[in-house]
Amino acid sequence: MIAHAFVRLIKNHYRDIEITRVLTRRPFNTLGDFPLADALTHSIDDLVDHADLIVECSGDVFHGTEVIERAFQAGLPVVTVNAELQVTTGSYLAGKGLLTEAEGDQPGSLAALHEDAVQMGFRPLVYGNMKGFLNHHPTPEEMAYWSRRQGISIEQTTSFTDGTKVQIEQVVVGNGLGATITRQGLEGLASTSLNDTADVLGLMAERTGQPIVDYVVPSGYPAGGVFLVCRHDEEQAPAIQYFKLGAGPYYVLVRPFHLCSLEVGKTVRRVLNGGGVLLNNSTQPTLGVAAIAKHAMKAGELIERGIGGYQFRGEAIRLADNPNYVPIGLLRKTALKRAVEPGQLITFDDVDILPSRALDIVDLQRHGLLQAERDPARRQADTLVSFPLGAVAAASG
């Protein structure tokens, strides 16, 4: 869905940009409805050789990592619509080339709202997501029904429903914008009034002494957007109240939509015009997304997939508290080495993980995090690179 809609957007509305290649692993004869069939390729080299910028929207941690590394070898910037990749291998990749999450999905939309807020003098305390529905233990039958109804995969539907996706999204935001969490798994407050809930979250952030990421589950008002809870200079309070944001001290800035693929073009143009990174997982993350067992499992049981499966769901964690955790994005065709209980956080001692480039990178990141703990001041700035307007290639599923 993302690749189809993005290609149509660029074809119809971005006259100065051309989609030159679209990488897919599917047989071409199964993509008869694709809006740019002549651009399809099975070759990463072909993709890279015909592009000034890559848009990675496969939703696959392992494949996406391979594509991005190849793009960086060619000196190309990459825009992703793949928060799952960001929280798994993204911090390593962010140190190797220009990697940014796109506006449109919630993390990029929060980053864009953050930029607007800071330019207006606001000081963000809370980066908030809105979750329309949450069920930690959905059934396969329920997910099959909603998958058909919404036109997305069962795996995506499951990760949205059981909360894994919102945990991943908020961890990317926290790492990229220097925020933390109040507890493992976030607060996820039920909310009948966003302004009232914002006051609670604002107080929590100030008690924490650092901006926080979290989400709300609205009831009685629309979900689907993102929001910030901010403070401002006290002398601006009368003007802000006149502008209908209330008396303060906490102000809520809401972006009531995120249009996914329809907004990716804005980030593509940002990068091509030299605007640099909107958001990535940072080169020195403090948060991760762990796999939490949904039910008891026996030693030797096969884990088909972590994200979007029925065995695990993701929860945001502090890396300093969980140095041996397994990123949920690594769990694919993995065997349990020992039995686990419901609610257990999975560590590298619990699983045999198949070799992959993604696993190599996670191991490198773990080693890098140990170095960072010895030298907390060590940070790597994002590099701003200017590229001419030109050819764009997309790496799809």
Backbone torsions as a table, in degrees:
resi	resn	phi	psi	omega
1	MET	NA	-43.9	-177.9
2	ILE	-62.9	-48.5	-177.6
3	ALA	-64.9	-43.2	178.9
4	HIS	-57.6	-50.4	-175.5
5	ALA	-68.2	-37.7	179.9
6	PHE	-66.2	-43.8	179.7
7	VAL	-62.5	-43.4	178.4
8	ARG	-61.8	-40.2	179.8
9	LEU	-60.1	-50.4	-177.7
10	ILE	-65.0	-42.8	179.6
11	LYS	-58.9	-41.6	-170.2
12	ASN	-93.7	-21.0	-169.9
13	HIS	-132.2	-6.4	-179.5
14	TYR	-120.7	84.5	-172.1
15	ARG	-69.3	-21.2	-177.7
16	ASP	-94.6	2.5	-179.2
17	ILE	-126.4	139.9	-178.2
18	GLU	-122.1	133.5	169.2
19	ILE	-81.5	112.7	-173.9
20	THR	-94.2	-37.7	-179.6
21	ARG	-144.2	150.9	173.4
22	VAL	-131.5	113.6	-179.1
23	LEU	-82.1	129.6	176.4
24	THR	-140.7	151.9	173.8
25	ARG	-98.6	-2.7	-178.7
26	ARG	-84.4	152.3	172.7
27	PRO	-59.6	137.3	-177.5
28	PHE	-58.6	-33.2	-175.6
29	ASN	-73.2	-5.2	174.5
30	THR	-95.6	1.5	-176.0
31	LEU	-118.5	41.9	-177.2
32	GLY	-62.8	-23.6	-179.0
33	ASP	-93.6	6.1	-176.1
34	PHE	-69.6	135.5	-171.7
35	PRO	-73.7	-5.4	178.9
36	LEU	-144.4	63.1	-172.3
37	ALA	-60.8	-33.0	-177.9
38	ASP	-67.1	-17.5	-178.5
39	ALA	-90.1	-7.5	-175.5
40	LEU	-66.0	141.9	177.4
41	THR	-147.7	155.0	172.6
42	HIS	-103.2	1.5	-172.1
43	SER	-108.1	122.8	174.8
44	ILE	-64.2	-39.4	179.2
45	ASP	-61.3	-41.6	178.2
46	ASP	-62.3	-42.2	177.0
47	LEU	-57.3	-51.8	-174.4
48	VAL	-68.2	-37.5	-175.6
49	ASP	-68.5	-15.4	-176.0
50	HIS	-117.4	29.0	-173.9
51	ALA	-137.8	151.7	166.4
52	ASP	-101.2	-14.9	-178.1
53	LEU	-158.6	143.6	178.3
54	ILE	-110.3	134.4	169.7
55	VAL	-105.9	114.2	-177.3
56	GLU	-99.5	113.5	-176.2
57	CYS	-136.5	38.0	-177.3
58	SER	-79.2	-25.0	-174.2
59	GLY	73.1	8.2	-175.1
60	ASP	-114.5	121.1	-178.5
61	VAL	-62.5	-45.3	-171.7
62	PHE	-73.8	-50.8	178.6
63	HIS	-64.4	-44.7	-179.2
64	GLY	-60.8	-39.2	178.1
65	THR	-62.0	-42.9	178.9
66	GLU	-61.8	-44.8	-179.6
67	VAL	-63.5	-44.5	-176.8
68	ILE	-66.4	-41.8	178.1
69	GLU	-61.6	-40.0	178.7
70	ARG	-66.5	-38.8	177.6
71	ALA	-62.7	-42.1	-179.4
72	PHE	-67.7	-33.5	175.5
73	GLN	-60.6	-30.4	178.8
74	ALA	-90.7	2.0	178.2
75	GLY	77.3	22.5	-177.4
76	LEU	-96.6	143.7	171.7
77	PRO	-78.3	156.7	-178.0
78	VAL	-130.8	130.3	169.8
79	VAL	-105.3	128.4	-179.1
80	THR	-113.1	152.8	164.9
81	VAL	-123.3	64.1	-168.4
82	ASN	-155.7	73.9	180.0
83	ALA	-63.5	-29.7	178.6
84	GLU	-59.6	-42.5	176.7
85	LEU	-66.3	-42.7	-177.5
86	GLN	-54.6	-45.1	-175.7
87	VAL	-80.6	-5.7	-179.0
88	THR	-104.1	-57.8	-178.7
89	THR	-119.4	-1.1	-170.5
90	GLY	-64.7	-33.6	-178.2
91	SER	-68.3	-38.3	174.2
92	TYR	-64.5	-47.3	-177.4
93	LEU	-64.7	-33.7	-179.0
94	ALA	-63.1	-21.1	176.6
95	GLY	-88.0	-1.2	-175.7
96	LYS	-110.2	-13.9	-178.7
97	GLY	-177.0	-177.3	-179.4
98	LEU	-81.6	109.1	-179.5
99	LEU	-125.0	125.4	177.7
100	THR	-140.8	141.8	171.3
101	GLU	-74.5	146.7	-177.3
102	ALA	-85.1	149.4	167.1
103	GLU	-65.2	149.7	179.3
104	GLY	123.4	-53.7	169.5
105	ASP	-79.2	163.5	-170.5
106	GLN	-55.4	-42.2	-179.3
107	PRO	-60.7	-47.0	178.8
108	GLY	-64.9	-35.7	178.1
109	SER	-66.6	-38.9	175.9
110	LEU	-66.0	-38.3	179.0
111	ALA	-65.5	-39.5	178.0
112	ALA	-67.1	-40.5	177.5
113	LEU	-64.8	-37.8	175.6
114	HIS	-58.5	-46.5	-180.0
115	GLU	-60.3	-44.4	178.4
116	ASP	-60.8	-45.8	-176.4
117	ALA	-62.2	-45.8	-178.0
118	VAL	-64.0	-38.9	178.9
119	GLN	-65.4	-23.9	177.1
120	MET	-91.6	4.0	176.6
121	GLY	91.9	1.7	178.1
122	PHE	-75.3	151.7	175.9
123	ARG	-115.1	103.3	-177.2
124	PRO	-65.7	134.0	174.9
125	LEU	-109.6	-32.1	-175.6
126	VAL	-135.5	130.7	172.2
127	TYR	-106.0	109.2	-168.7
128	GLY	-112.5	142.9	176.1
129	ASN	-113.5	152.5	176.9
130	MET	-112.3	127.2	-176.1
131	LYS	-112.9	113.1	-175.7
132	GLY	-71.3	-30.5	-176.7
133	PHE	-153.3	142.3	-178.1
134	LEU	-143.0	127.7	175.4
135	ASN	-146.7	106.7	-175.8
136	HIS	-65.0	-19.4	-175.2
137	HIS	-133.4	63.4	178.1
138	PRO	-70.7	153.2	179.0
139	THR	-91.9	156.5	176.5
140	PRO	-57.5	-36.8	179.9
141	GLU	-64.7	-43.1	177.6
142	GLU	-62.4	-43.0	-177.1
143	MET	-70.4	-34.7	175.7
144	ALA	-63.1	-41.5	179.5
145	TYR	-62.9	-50.0	-176.9
146	TRP	-71.3	-29.3	175.4
147	SER	-62.4	-47.4	178.4
148	ARG	-62.9	-42.5	-175.8
149	ARG	-67.3	-38.2	-175.8
150	GLN	-93.4	-11.4	177.5
151	GLY	74.2	26.2	175.4
152	ILE	-124.8	168.4	-174.4
153	SER	-67.0	158.4	176.6
154	ILE	-62.4	-38.1	-179.3
155	GLU	-64.0	-44.1	177.1
156	GLN	-62.8	-45.3	-179.0
157	THR	-58.8	-41.7	-179.1
158	THR	-67.0	-43.7	-178.5
159	SER	-67.6	-31.1	175.1
160	PHE	-68.9	-43.5	-172.3
161	THR	-72.3	-43.4	-173.9
162	ASP	-83.5	2.8	175.0
163	GLY	91.7	-5.2	-178.5
164	THR	-60.0	-43.8	-175.6
165	LYS	-62.7	-43.8	-178.1
166	VAL	-68.0	-33.4	175.9
167	GLN	-64.1	-44.1	178.4
168	ILE	-61.4	-48.0	-178.2
169	GLU	-59.0	-44.2	-176.4
170	GLN	-73.3	-28.2	175.3
171	VAL	-67.8	-41.4	175.9
172	VAL	-58.4	-44.7	179.2
173	VAL	-62.9	-45.6	-179.8
174	GLY	-60.0	-46.9	179.6
175	ASN	-66.3	-42.2	-175.4
176	GLY	-72.7	-30.9	-174.9
177	LEU	-112.3	10.2	173.3
178	GLY	74.9	33.2	178.7
179	ALA	-107.7	168.3	-179.8
180	THR	-129.4	-168.5	179.1
181	ILE	-122.9	155.0	178.7
182	THR	-85.3	-26.1	177.1
183	ARG	-162.9	163.5	177.3
184	GLN	-58.8	132.5	177.2
185	GLY	85.1	-0.4	179.1
186	LEU	67.9	170.7	-178.3
187	GLU	-81.4	-44.9	179.5
188	GLY	56.7	53.4	-172.9
189	LEU	-69.8	135.2	167.5
190	ALA	-68.1	139.0	-171.4
191	SER	-141.0	127.9	172.1
192	THR	-106.0	-11.1	177.0
193	SER	-145.3	115.3	-177.5
194	LEU	-63.1	-37.2	179.5
195	ASN	-63.6	-42.3	178.7
196	ASP	-65.8	-44.5	179.3
197	THR	-64.9	-35.4	178.3
198	ALA	-61.8	-37.6	177.2
199	ASP	-61.2	-41.9	179.1
200	VAL	-63.9	-47.1	-179.0
201	LEU	-65.9	-38.0	177.8
202	GLY	-61.6	-43.1	176.3
203	LEU	-61.9	-41.9	179.7
204	MET	-62.2	-41.5	179.9
205	ALA	-63.9	-42.5	-178.0
206	GLU	-69.5	-33.5	175.2
207	ARG	-68.9	-31.4	178.4
208	THR	-72.1	-28.2	-179.9
209	GLY	82.5	17.0	-177.1
210	GLN	-160.3	147.5	173.4
211	PRO	-56.0	151.0	-178.6
212	ILE	-126.0	159.1	169.2
213	VAL	-111.0	144.4	177.0
214	ASP	-165.4	-173.7	177.4
215	TYR	-145.0	162.2	175.3
216	VAL	-123.8	157.1	174.4
217	VAL	-113.8	96.4	-172.3
218	PRO	-72.0	149.8	171.2
219	SER	-140.3	121.9	-179.6
220	GLY	95.7	-5.2	171.8
221	TYR	-146.0	158.3	-171.8
222	PRO	-64.5	143.5	171.6
223	ALA	-101.9	177.7	173.3
224	GLY	113.3	-12.9	179.4
225	GLY	-105.7	-163.3	177.2
226	VAL	-132.7	163.0	-178.2
227	PHE	-151.5	158.3	171.2
228	LEU	-118.6	145.9	166.4
229	VAL	-109.8	124.4	-171.0
230	CYS	-131.9	163.2	163.6
231	ARG	-112.3	166.8	175.6
232	HIS	-145.3	173.5	178.0
233	ASP	-61.7	137.6	-176.4
234	GLU	-60.0	-34.3	-178.2
235	GLU	-69.3	-13.1	177.2
236	GLN	-90.7	-4.6	-174.9
237	ALA	-56.8	-45.1	179.6
238	PRO	-60.8	-41.2	179.6
239	ALA	-66.1	-43.6	-178.6
240	ILE	-64.8	-38.1	176.9
241	GLN	-64.5	-41.1	177.2
242	TYR	-61.4	-33.5	179.3
243	PHE	-80.7	10.5	169.9
244	LYS	75.7	26.1	174.4
245	LEU	-101.1	7.9	175.7
246	GLY	93.5	179.9	-174.5
247	ALA	-84.9	-7.6	-178.5
248	GLY	79.9	-171.0	5.3
249	PRO	-78.0	-9.4	179.5
250	TYR	-101.1	132.3	179.8
251	TYR	-118.4	139.1	-177.7
252	VAL	-107.7	121.9	173.7
253	LEU	-107.6	122.6	-173.2
254	VAL	-116.2	134.8	167.2
255	ARG	-111.7	104.5	-166.4
256	PRO	-81.3	9.8	-180.0
257	PHE	-148.0	158.7	164.6
258	HIS	-145.8	120.7	-168.6
259	LEU	-106.9	23.9	169.3
260	CYS	46.5	-116.7	-171.8
261	SER	-62.1	-25.2	-179.7
262	LEU	-71.8	-14.6	179.8
263	GLU	-106.2	-8.1	-176.9
264	VAL	-61.1	-35.0	-179.7
265	GLY	-57.2	-30.8	179.0
266	LYS	-63.3	-40.0	179.7
267	THR	-74.6	-35.5	174.4
268	VAL	-57.7	-49.4	-179.5
269	ARG	-65.3	-37.2	177.2
270	ARG	-55.6	-49.6	-177.0
271	VAL	-68.4	-44.9	-179.5
272	LEU	-62.8	-28.4	178.5
273	ASN	-89.1	6.2	176.0
274	GLY	89.3	13.7	-177.4
275	GLY	-75.6	-15.0	174.5
276	GLY	77.5	-160.7	-171.9
277	VAL	-73.7	130.1	169.7
278	LEU	-83.2	-48.5	-178.2
279	LEU	-164.0	136.4	164.2
280	ASN	-145.5	-175.3	-173.7
281	ASN	-79.0	4.2	-178.0
282	SER	67.6	157.5	178.4
283	THR	-83.8	-9.8	178.1
284	GLN	-132.5	72.3	-177.5
285	PRO	-70.1	153.7	174.3
286	THR	-115.4	-10.2	-176.8
287	LEU	-122.9	153.9	174.8
288	GLY	-143.7	177.6	177.8
289	VAL	-122.6	111.6	-177.6
290	ALA	-91.4	160.4	175.2
291	ALA	-93.0	125.3	178.8
292	ILE	-112.6	126.0	-177.2
293	ALA	-65.4	131.3	177.9
294	LYS	-81.5	-26.2	-180.0
295	HIS	-153.6	171.3	179.3
296	ALA	-66.7	141.0	177.9
297	MET	-137.6	152.2	-176.7
298	LYS	-96.7	157.6	173.5
299	ALA	-58.2	138.9	-179.2
300	GLY	90.9	-10.0	-179.3
301	GLU	-67.5	138.3	-178.5
302	LEU	-85.3	132.6	174.8
303	ILE	-99.3	107.4	-179.2
304	GLU	-68.5	-45.0	177.8
305	ARG	-158.3	148.7	177.3
306	GLY	-86.7	-60.0	-179.9
307	ILE	-73.9	121.8	177.4
308	GLY	84.2	13.9	177.9
309	GLY	-104.9	-179.2	-177.2
310	TYR	-103.1	3.5	-179.9
311	GLN	-97.8	-30.5	-175.0
312	PHE	-138.6	158.0	166.9
313	ARG	-133.9	161.3	-176.1
314	GLY	-95.4	144.9	172.8
315	GLU	-134.7	138.7	175.5
316	ALA	-67.7	136.4	179.0
317	ILE	-136.2	161.4	168.9
318	ARG	-87.4	128.7	-177.6
319	LEU	-62.4	-36.2	-178.6
320	ALA	-63.3	-26.5	-179.6
321	ASP	-87.4	-14.2	-172.3
322	ASN	-140.2	64.7	-173.5
323	PRO	-66.5	-18.3	-175.9
324	ASN	-108.6	14.0	-177.7
325	TYR	-69.9	153.7	174.2
326	VAL	-98.4	121.5	173.5
327	PRO	-57.3	132.1	-175.7
328	ILE	-60.6	-26.1	178.7
329	GLY	-67.0	-15.4	177.9
330	LEU	-83.9	-15.9	-173.0
331	LEU	-80.7	103.0	177.2
332	ARG	-152.9	121.0	-177.7
333	LYS	49.2	55.5	-175.1
334	THR	-117.7	144.9	179.8
335	ALA	-106.2	140.3	174.7
336	LEU	-75.3	133.8	176.1
337	LYS	-85.5	-22.1	-179.9
338	ARG	-152.8	164.2	-177.7
339	ALA	-66.2	149.5	176.4
340	VAL	-129.5	155.2	-178.7
341	GLU	-105.5	159.0	176.1
342	PRO	-56.8	134.9	179.6
343	GLY	85.0	-2.2	-177.8
344	GLN	-75.3	138.6	174.8
345	LEU	-85.1	128.0	-173.4
346	ILE	-85.4	131.9	178.1
347	THR	-115.5	173.1	178.5
348	PHE	-65.5	-17.3	176.1
349	ASP	-75.2	-14.8	-174.5
350	ASP	-93.6	-15.7	-169.3
351	VAL	-137.5	152.7	167.4
352	ASP	-101.7	114.3	-176.2
353	ILE	-102.8	131.5	179.4
354	LEU	-62.9	142.1	177.3
355	PRO	-59.7	141.6	176.8
356	SER	-164.4	164.5	175.8
357	ARG	-64.3	-36.6	178.6
358	ALA	-60.9	-41.9	178.0
359	LEU	-64.7	-41.5	177.3
360	ASP	-57.7	-42.8	-178.0
361	ILE	-67.3	-42.3	178.4
362	VAL	-60.8	-40.3	176.8
363	ASP	-62.1	-40.7	177.4
364	LEU	-64.0	-41.1	178.6
365	GLN	-63.5	-41.4	179.4
366	ARG	-61.1	-41.6	177.0
367	HIS	-64.3	-41.2	178.9
368	GLY	-64.2	-36.6	178.9
369	LEU	-65.4	-36.1	176.6
370	LEU	-63.0	-39.6	176.7
371	GLN	-64.4	-40.2	-178.5
372	ALA	-64.7	-35.9	178.6
373	GLU	-64.6	-32.5	177.9
374	ARG	-75.6	-25.2	-178.3
375	ASP	-134.9	76.8	-173.7
376	PRO	-60.1	-22.5	-177.3
377	ALA	-78.9	-10.2	-176.4
378	ARG	-73.5	116.1	178.1
379	ARG	-135.8	152.0	177.6
380	GLN	-118.1	122.4	-178.0
381	ALA	-76.9	147.9	173.3
382	ASP	-67.8	140.2	179.3
383	THR	-91.8	130.5	177.0
384	LEU	-95.9	122.3	-176.8
385	VAL	-124.4	140.6	178.5
386	SER	-101.3	133.4	178.3
387	PHE	-127.3	144.9	176.6
388	PRO	-72.0	154.1	171.5
389	LEU	-60.3	141.5	-178.9
390	GLY	178.9	-133.4	-168.8
391	ALA	-88.5	140.2	178.3
392	VAL	-124.0	137.3	174.5
393	ALA	-120.7	150.0	-177.2
394	ALA	-120.0	134.7	174.0
395	ALA	-104.5	107.8	-176.2
396	SER	-106.3	179.4	176.6
397	GLY	-71.4	NA	NA
